[in-house]
Amino acid sequence: MSMGNQRQFPPLGKVGLRVCSTVLAFFGGAGFWGAGSQAAAATARVAGFVVERHLGGLGSVTALAFASDGTLFFTEKTGQLKVLPYGASAPRSFASIPVYTNSECGLLGLALAPDYTGYPSGGHLYVFATVSASEQRIIRFRDVDGVGKERTDLVRNLPTLGQNHDGGCLRIGPDGKFYLAIGDGGSGSSKAQDLRNLFGKVLRLNLDGSIPSDNPDFSAITTGYRPEIFAYGFRNPFRIALRPTGGGPSDFQVFVNDVGSSGSARREEVNLVEPGKNYGWPNVEGMSSNPRYVNPLIAYGAEGQSVVGGVFYQGNLFPSIYRGNYFYMDYVSNKVFRMVLSGDSVSSNAVIVDGEGGLIDIAEGPDGALYYSTTSGVFRIRYEAPGNVKPLAVLAAEPQSGQPPLRVRFDARGSSDPDGMVVRYDFSFGDGAEALDGGPEQVHEYGKDGLFTARVLVRDNLGGTAAATVTIDVKTVDLPPVPEILVPSEGSSYDAGASVDIVGRANDPEDGELAGQSLRWDVILHHADHTHPWVEGQVGSSGSFTVPTRGLE
């Protein structure tokens, strides 16, 4: 991967900061997990963008992740993994993880496994957690009926000094590998340059926690290097973002936002990370002329004091000029930046939103909006042409329940727009499948049992959106077998003392014809105005019984 032309951008304008003096130290001279910058209410600087609160009353929301059905998962620093199903008004508890929360430690990272298709799905989720003053772990849960169960501690003994600079970001690349970041531990030492430890590194692991065979080879630099290392020389690589460059498993780039130190030398870095490369800390910060180190794409100082989450926009809600842009944030200045790239070079970089409350992580939702977390909640950035009235979304489905495979016809033709026209219909069927911009009518087949929330997102010609959902209940019904008596035939007569042959069979709708051991015979003797049991529990597809020679009293 070519780094292109790297340059340090001039200041974006004067930024007035008022940092609360009582908050904890974070990444250097700024504050974290507290009030952050005492900014005004969140506002957008660019016409058409709207910032609105999505969730409030939460603790510090450290990480966000969306499932394809619109379900939002998020972590709180104190150890809570929560879920907001699409359309729900309040989050639910998914799992609670005992964590060590001193300073910047806690529940820090979150990623959904490739097998996670929707809520609830039976798929897996992963979290990055500080479990003690000396250890961090990657922990896996399985979604069992909407609750995190079957905890597995996949990766143990990831380092921490129990203070700050823990990193904690967790991503899964298109190559099916973990990309995770660990800071230098706040030690101020040369740990980030020592390949024999994991401090100040970006790591790459298989999803079972093992080490990929194609990780970088550092044997020419040192003996005893840690094979988990993907790149090194970072201070606090707090957030990782993956930039798609194509449709293949290797068609992506790794971006790392590395938080700067304090004082006049401090620089907040956005790095394009290549495998095996050295990014300089603590020997250099920001731009350097030393060829041993890779320079960041951007290194800023005046515009903020703690670079945090970033995401590459891939949606269709924003105008097309924003697709592929990098949106990243600063915790202290509460700013959301828009970086435009030309290849691997930066064409422009500007503030697009002034946020509030200490910005932490950012993710793109399936609706095409951007969602960012703070120390108290989650906000949503959407685009809508000024003065536009939102469309009305209507979704019908037939049938809404049945056995798999269940073929369902969806119809959103009842959707409308009061001041324009609906120009796009995006369907997600709740099982991981989607039909994007394919018209208002769709047919989808569900192949397994489950309760699925199907959704249509409609968009008008001015950027307004609305969504409607319908629940599809797919359930295998255990139908009873159908028995048939072949011998004797219906209405046959018999003589006292005679031996009567019996032959039968049964067919099960799911399993087909049943074996003889599955058949049980009961013969009832009708006597006068009452009955007597005569043969009970005879097993097999054939047999016989003897007719009595006298009545039973």
KEVEXLUM-548946 format. One line per field, with one value per residue (C-alpha): residue in three letters; chain; x, z, y. Coordinates in steps of 0.02 Angstrom, whole numbers, padded with zeros to 5 digits. Each point is the difference from the previous one (the first is absolute). Layout:
BEGIN
residu c(ALA ...)
chaine c(A ...)
u c(X ...)
w c(Z ...)
v c(Y ...)
% end
This chain:
BEGIN
residu c(MET SER MET GLY ASN GLN ARG GLN PHE PRO PRO LEU GLY LYS VAL GLY LEU ARG VAL CYS SER THR VAL LEU ALA PHE PHE GLY GLY ALA GLY PHE TRP GLY ALA GLY SER GLN ALA ALA ALA ALA THR ALA ARG VAL ALA GLY PHE VAL VAL GLU ARG HIS LEU GLY GLY LEU GLY SER VAL THR ALA LEU ALA PHE ALA SER ASP GLY THR LEU PHE PHE THR GLU LYS THR GLY GLN LEU LYS VAL LEU PRO TYR GLY ALA SER ALA PRO ARG SER PHE ALA SER ILE PRO VAL TYR THR ASN SER GLU CYS GLY LEU LEU GLY LEU ALA LEU ALA PRO ASP TYR THR GLY TYR PRO SER GLY GLY HIS LEU TYR VAL PHE ALA THR VAL SER ALA SER GLU GLN ARG ILE ILE ARG PHE ARG ASP VAL ASP GLY VAL GLY LYS GLU ARG THR ASP LEU VAL ARG ASN LEU PRO THR LEU GLY GLN ASN HIS ASP GLY GLY CYS LEU ARG ILE GLY PRO ASP GLY LYS PHE TYR LEU ALA ILE GLY ASP GLY GLY SER GLY SER SER LYS ALA GLN ASP LEU ARG ASN LEU PHE GLY LYS VAL LEU ARG LEU ASN LEU ASP GLY SER ILE PRO SER ASP ASN PRO ASP PHE SER ALA ILE THR THR GLY TYR ARG PRO GLU ILE PHE ALA TYR GLY PHE ARG ASN PRO PHE ARG ILE ALA LEU ARG PRO THR GLY GLY GLY PRO SER ASP PHE GLN VAL PHE VAL ASN ASP VAL GLY SER SER GLY SER ALA ARG ARG GLU GLU VAL ASN LEU VAL GLU PRO GLY LYS ASN TYR GLY TRP PRO ASN VAL GLU GLY MET SER SER ASN PRO ARG TYR VAL ASN PRO LEU ILE ALA TYR GLY ALA GLU GLY GLN SER VAL VAL GLY GLY VAL PHE TYR GLN GLY ASN LEU PHE PRO SER ILE TYR ARG GLY ASN TYR PHE TYR MET ASP TYR VAL SER ASN LYS VAL PHE ARG MET VAL LEU SER GLY ASP SER VAL SER SER ASN ALA VAL ILE VAL ASP GLY GLU GLY GLY LEU ILE ASP ILE ALA GLU GLY PRO ASP GLY ALA LEU TYR TYR SER THR THR SER GLY VAL PHE ARG ILE ARG TYR GLU ALA PRO GLY ASN VAL LYS PRO LEU ALA VAL LEU ALA ALA GLU PRO GLN SER GLY GLN PRO PRO LEU ARG VAL ARG PHE ASP ALA ARG GLY SER SER ASP PRO ASP GLY MET VAL VAL ARG TYR ASP PHE SER PHE GLY ASP GLY ALA GLU ALA LEU ASP GLY GLY PRO GLU GLN VAL HIS GLU TYR GLY LYS ASP GLY LEU PHE THR ALA ARG VAL LEU VAL ARG ASP ASN LEU GLY GLY THR ALA ALA ALA THR VAL THR ILE ASP VAL LYS THR VAL ASP LEU PRO PRO VAL PRO GLU ILE LEU VAL PRO SER GLU GLY SER SER TYR ASP ALA GLY ALA SER VAL ASP ILE VAL GLY ARG ALA ASN ASP PRO GLU ASP GLY GLU LEU ALA GLY GLN SER LEU ARG TRP ASP VAL ILE LEU HIS HIS ALA ASP HIS THR HIS PRO TRP VAL GLU GLY GLN VAL GLY SER SER GLY SER PHE THR VAL PRO THR ARG GLY LEU GLU)
chaine c(A A A A A A A A A A A A A A A A A A A A A A A A A A A A A A A A A A A A A A A A A A A A A A A A A A A A A A A A A A A A A A A A A A A A A A A A A A A A A A A A A A A A A A A A A A A A A A A A A A A A A A A A A A A A A A A A A A A A A A A A A A A A A A A A A A A A A A A A A A A A A A A A A A A A A A A A A A A A A A A A A A A A A A A A A A A A A A A A A A A A A A A A A A A A A A A A A A A A A A A A A A A A A A A A A A A A A A A A A A A A A A A A A A A A A A A A A A A A A A A A A A A A A A A A A A A A A A A A A A A A A A A A A A A A A A A A A A A A A A A A A A A A A A A A A A A A A A A A A A A A A A A A A A A A A A A A A A A A A A A A A A A A A A A A A A A A A A A A A A A A A A A A A A A A A A A A A A A A A A A A A A A A A A A A A A A A A A A A A A A A A A A A A A A A A A A A A A A A A A A A A A A A A A A A A A A A A A A A A A A A A A A A A A A A A A A A A A A A A A A A A A A A A A A A A A A A A A A A A A A A A A A A A A A A A A A A A A A A A A A A A A A A A A A A A A A A A A A A A A A A A A A A A A A A A A A A A A A A A A A A A A A A A A A A A A A A A A A A A A A A A A A A A A A A A A A A A)
u c(00000 00068 -00007 -00009 00038 -00003 -00018 -00045 -00155 -00008 -00119 -00183 -00040 00011 -00087 -00046 00017 -00058 00057 -00075 00142 -00074 -00006 00124 00156 -00025 00134 00101 -00063 -00185 -00141 -00092 -00153 -00056 -00083 00124 -00011 -00144 -00070 -00168 -00136 00057 -00018 00047 00108 -00057 -00175 -00107 00082 -00102 00067 -00123 00009 -00035 00023 00029 00023 00143 00174 00154 -00041 00168 -00045 -00141 -00043 -00151 -00076 -00068 -00181 00030 00029 00126 00120 00106 00117 00011 00167 -00066 -00025 -00175 -00030 -00170 -00112 -00128 -00106 -00055 -00157 00018 -00006 00115 00156 00004 00138 00090 00145 00089 00188 00096 00137 00139 -00050 00142 00042 -00023 -00023 -00166 -00108 00079 -00033 -00136 -00016 -00138 00054 -00031 -00133 -00102 -00146 -00128 -00075 -00026 00102 00101 00157 00151 00063 00173 00053 00169 00008 00122 -00028 00133 00137 00118 -00105 -00118 -00098 -00104 -00161 -00130 -00187 -00135 -00172 -00122 -00177 00061 00119 00188 00041 00140 00140 00169 00159 00087 00156 00078 00149 -00011 00102 -00052 00079 -00171 00005 -00019 00048 -00084 -00058 -00145 -00067 -00057 -00041 -00028 00070 -00069 00140 -00086 00135 -00003 00087 00023 00103 00094 00080 00169 -00080 00033 00175 00091 00135 00062 -00123 -00082 00166 00035 -00068 00016 -00156 -00174 -00002 -00023 -00048 -00137 -00030 -00075 -00078 -00112 -00178 00041 00140 00142 00135 -00012 00144 00015 00029 00157 00169 00111 00142 00118 -00027 00003 -00010 -00145 -00124 -00187 -00080 -00168 00070 -00065 00082 00085 00058 -00166 -00038 -00185 -00079 -00173 -00104 00023 -00100 -00001 -00007 -00079 00097 -00094 -00108 00130 00059 00165 -00073 00010 00118 00028 -00011 00051 -00037 00145 -00025 00136 00099 -00002 00088 00055 00063 -00169 -00076 -00159 00033 -00104 00108 -00017 00075 00098 00056 00170 00027 00060 -00102 00131 -00062 00083 00146 -00106 -00174 -00087 00101 00182 00139 00071 -00026 -00012 -00173 -00163 -00078 -00186 -00119 -00048 00077 -00095 00019 -00108 -00160 -00017 00087 -00054 -00037 -00126 -00122 -00004 -00101 00002 -00171 -00075 -00185 -00124 -00089 00130 00029 00116 00149 00013 00014 00173 00042 00080 -00100 00102 -00017 00090 -00052 00048 -00047 -00159 00025 -00045 00119 -00025 00158 -00004 00130 00069 00079 00107 00022 -00109 -00091 -00094 -00038 -00134 -00117 -00176 -00084 00028 -00053 -00025 00040 00168 -00003 00067 -00051 -00090 -00087 -00109 -00175 -00093 -00111 00151 00011 00156 -00015 00128 00014 00043 00024 -00189 -00087 -00008 -00032 -00054 00060 -00118 -00019 -00160 -00023 -00057 -00190 -00033 -00147 00040 -00084 -00120 00058 -00127 00048 -00114 00051 -00089 00008 00068 00023 00028 00123 00170 00035 -00121 -00018 -00062 -00056 00036 -00092 00046 -00104 -00109 00145 -00017 00082 -00104 00117 00090 00022 00073 00154 00080 -00052 00129 -00057 00083 -00085 00065 00101 00150 -00067 -00036 -00074 00065 -00080 -00099 -00175 -00149 -00041 00115 -00012 00111 00013 00040 00090 00005 -00103 00002 -00092 00062 -00029 -00007 00020 -00018 00089 -00078 00085 -00073 00080 00058 00089 -00139 -00018 -00127 -00007 -00133 00017 -00095 00036 00013 -00021 00081 -00028 00009 -00160 00014 -00151 -00065 00028 -00144 -00034 -00089 -00068 00022 -00061 -00135 -00102 -00135 -00161 00079 -00088 00080 -00040 00023 00169 00071 00173 -00008 00149 00042 00106 00026 00113 00023 00072 00075 -00009 00181 00082 -00094 -00053 00029 00087 -00094 00067 -00088 -00171 -00101 -00163 -00144 -00152 -00162 -00140 -00175 -00116 -00184 -00006 00180 00179 00147 00184 00058 00172 00109 00168 00038 00146 00037 -00073 -00088 -00060 -00155 -00120 -00129 -00185 -00074 -00126 -00112 -00051 00082 -00101)
w c(00000 -00049 00129 -00133 00047 00187 00068 00156 -00027 00059 00142 -00045 00098 00181 00118 00172 00131 00178 00078 00166 00125 00103 -00130 -00010 -00106 -00173 -00129 00067 00044 -00038 00098 -00029 00069 00078 -00067 -00140 -00082 00063 -00175 -00052 -00070 -00149 -00166 -00181 -00094 -00172 -00065 -00013 00145 00158 00169 00123 00161 -00030 00178 00164 00184 -00027 00070 -00107 -00162 -00057 -00158 -00128 -00123 -00113 -00061 -00177 00063 00083 00177 00095 00124 00114 00147 00156 00087 00161 -00081 -00075 -00176 -00055 -00152 -00080 -00120 -00154 00039 00189 00109 00139 00005 00083 00093 -00107 00115 00154 00010 00163 -00049 00078 -00022 00069 -00109 -00184 00036 -00022 -00137 -00151 -00166 -00095 -00163 -00076 -00076 -00185 00052 00090 -00117 00112 00173 00068 -00116 00090 -00067 00097 00070 00065 00129 00055 00190 00137 00126 00128 00032 -00104 -00131 -00145 -00099 -00154 00056 -00111 00032 -00097 -00022 00080 -00014 00007 00147 00001 00057 -00016 00049 -00069 00044 -00168 00025 00172 00069 -00110 00096 00101 00142 00075 -00035 -00172 -00182 -00008 -00181 -00003 -00177 -00082 -00185 -00117 -00175 -00164 00013 00153 00122 00160 -00005 00176 00080 00164 00062 00084 00172 00042 00048 -00104 -00032 -00157 00011 -00165 -00091 00081 -00109 00144 00085 -00057 00069 -00130 -00137 -00124 00004 -00127 00056 -00065 00068 00108 00083 -00092 -00097 -00191 -00094 -00116 00136 -00021 00032 00112 00017 -00095 00137 00158 00069 00111 -00082 00032 -00157 00040 -00051 -00160 00023 00142 00068 00066 00156 00022 -00159 00072 -00155 -00161 -00160 -00153 -00171 -00138 -00165 -00093 00025 00042 00170 -00018 -00075 00150 00095 00186 00073 00180 00100 00122 00145 00029 00154 00090 -00021 -00157 -00083 00012 -00164 -00028 -00141 -00135 -00067 -00152 00073 -00102 00064 00081 00004 00143 00042 00109 00179 00117 -00109 -00109 00006 -00152 -00158 -00008 -00129 00069 -00132 00134 00045 -00098 00009 00039 -00134 00116 00163 00085 00161 00014 -00063 00149 00133 -00017 -00168 00023 -00110 -00190 -00139 -00190 -00065 -00117 00007 -00115 00119 -00021 -00173 -00109 00026 00179 -00046 00044 00109 00170 00146 00160 00167 00143 00179 00076 -00137 -00036 -00187 -00140 -00147 -00181 -00090 -00190 -00073 -00175 -00005 00157 00009 00092 -00113 00134 00185 00086 00150 -00047 00172 00169 00123 00187 00151 -00038 -00166 00004 -00139 -00167 -00114 -00155 00023 -00130 -00029 -00069 00149 00108 00186 00127 00185 00145 00187 00023 -00156 -00188 -00134 -00182 -00150 -00147 -00161 -00060 -00124 00090 00013 -00053 00071 00037 -00099 00075 -00003 -00011 -00008 -00025 -00004 -00049 00082 00167 00073 -00055 -00012 -00084 -00140 00010 -00153 00047 -00116 00065 -00065 00039 -00139 00131 00048 -00051 00012 00031 -00090 -00129 -00045 00073 -00104 00090 00098 00104 00075 00138 00040 00176 -00042 -00071 -00178 -00082 -00160 -00028 -00121 -00083 -00004 00119 -00023 00056 00026 00128 00059 00181 00018 00188 00156 00083 00038 -00131 -00009 -00182 -00038 -00146 00001 -00125 -00059 -00087 -00133 00128 00118 00125 00064 00092 00047 00030 00068 00006 00101 -00088 00109 -00078 00100 -00039 00059 00053 -00088 00064 -00102 -00100 00044 -00114 00042 -00152 00078 00052 -00117 00062 00044 00005 00105 00110 00088 00184 00033 -00169 -00024 -00081 -00095 00014 -00123 00001 -00047 00038 -00093 00084 -00094 00048 00013 -00129 00029 00178 00047 00083 00173 -00007 -00016 00152 -00006 00123 -00026 00090 00024 -00015 00116 00020 00042 00058 -00048 00066 -00041 -00087 -00076 00061 -00059 -00134 -00102 -00184 -00172 00009 00126 00055 00144 00048 00012 00168 00005 00130 00056 00143 00152)
v c(00000 00168 00137 00136 00179 00028 00174 00094 00105 00178 00041 -00012 00155 00052 -00119 00062 -00139 00000 -00163 -00049 -00001 -00141 -00137 -00142 00010 -00071 -00029 00144 00172 -00023 -00078 -00164 -00092 00163 00155 00033 00170 00105 00027 00067 -00115 -00102 00091 -00031 00124 -00060 00032 -00156 -00093 -00022 -00057 -00076 -00100 -00184 -00067 00089 -00037 -00123 -00020 00027 -00092 -00066 -00097 -00017 -00139 -00024 -00162 -00003 00006 00169 -00066 00105 -00081 00109 -00016 00106 00023 -00077 -00171 00005 -00068 00064 -00020 00114 -00105 00093 00099 -00018 00155 -00060 -00109 -00171 -00089 -00130 -00047 00066 -00021 00029 00123 00102 00182 00104 00152 -00051 -00186 -00089 -00074 00084 -00088 -00094 -00097 -00107 -00166 -00033 -00128 00135 00036 00086 00007 -00129 -00110 -00133 00083 00060 00166 00046 00129 00070 00018 00046 -00139 00049 00127 -00107 -00090 00033 -00131 -00032 -00084 -00084 -00018 -00090 00078 -00123 00066 00180 -00020 -00024 -00178 -00128 00120 -00053 00095 -00018 00104 00023 00094 00153 00129 00151 00098 00032 00187 00077 -00025 -00169 00018 -00123 00013 -00163 -00020 -00148 00024 -00067 -00129 -00073 00056 00101 00169 00067 00137 00014 00162 00023 -00015 00181 -00048 00132 -00129 -00086 -00145 00050 -00029 -00169 -00140 -00124 00071 00054 00178 00136 -00123 -00044 -00188 -00121 -00165 -00136 -00001 -00152 00099 -00087 00092 00012 -00079 00151 00130 00109 -00080 00108 -00125 00116 00131 -00103 -00174 -00050 00120 -00022 -00074 00081 00170 00080 00172 00094 00167 00069 00102 -00037 -00069 00026 -00039 -00098 00027 -00113 00082 -00107 00005 -00137 -00153 -00132 -00062 00094 00159 00116 00114 00020 00175 00036 00157 00021 00121 00129 00047 00168 00165 00090 -00160 -00086 -00060 -00099 -00123 -00085 -00142 -00112 -00159 -00124 -00171 -00005 00189 00110 00157 00081 00021 00045 00054 00113 00074 00073 00028 -00055 00000 -00162 -00137 -00134 00061 00014 00173 00021 00065 00141 00062 00141 00098 00155 -00083 -00118 -00101 -00182 -00080 -00141 -00098 00000 -00084 -00003 00046 -00130 00043 00085 00118 00138 00077 -00103 00118 -00065 -00184 -00066 00151 -00027 00072 00007 00089 00085 -00035 00168 00124 -00103 00019 -00118 00019 -00048 -00057 -00017 -00117 -00009 -00171 -00004 00189 00126 00122 00096 -00008 00104 00002 -00053 -00014 00081 -00134 -00002 -00106 -00080 -00094 -00179 -00122 00016 -00125 -00001 -00068 -00104 00152 00096 00119 00018 -00036 00059 -00037 00114 -00010 00000 -00064 -00023 00132 -00017 00101 -00007 00097 00082 00141 00159 00015 -00178 -00098 -00181 -00139 -00126 -00182 -00141 -00185 -00150 -00183 -00160 -00125 00059 -00173 -00178 -00143 00010 00020 00147 00110 00174 00139 00176 00151 00182 00079 00084 00114 00182 00172 00157 00122 -00103 -00182 -00158 -00038 -00146 -00155 -00095 -00165 -00100 -00165 -00029 -00155 00092 00013 00168 00069 00177 00122 -00139 00073 -00008 -00185 -00140 -00187 -00085 -00180 -00041 -00165 -00024 00024 00170 00160 00124 00188 00052 00185 00118 00168 00120 00158 00150 00108 00128 -00119 -00032 -00178 -00105 -00183 -00131 -00176 -00163 -00156 -00168 -00155 -00154 -00157 -00185 -00085 -00182 -00073 -00169 -00158 -00075 -00184 -00125 -00175 -00112 -00165 -00033 00108 00117 -00095 -00175 -00133 -00131 -00165 -00035 -00079 00053 00071 00172 00068 00184 00100 00187 00143 00186 00147 00155 00168 00040 -00171 -00103 -00181 -00057 -00161 -00142 00036 00169 -00084 -00054 -00099 00007 -00116 00044 -00129 00073 -00095 00043 00184 00014 -00041 -00101 00022 -00159 00028 00144 00062 -00130 00071 -00026 00023 -00170 -00129 -00093 -00025 -00133 00041 -00052 -00145 00078 00173 00086 00047)
% end
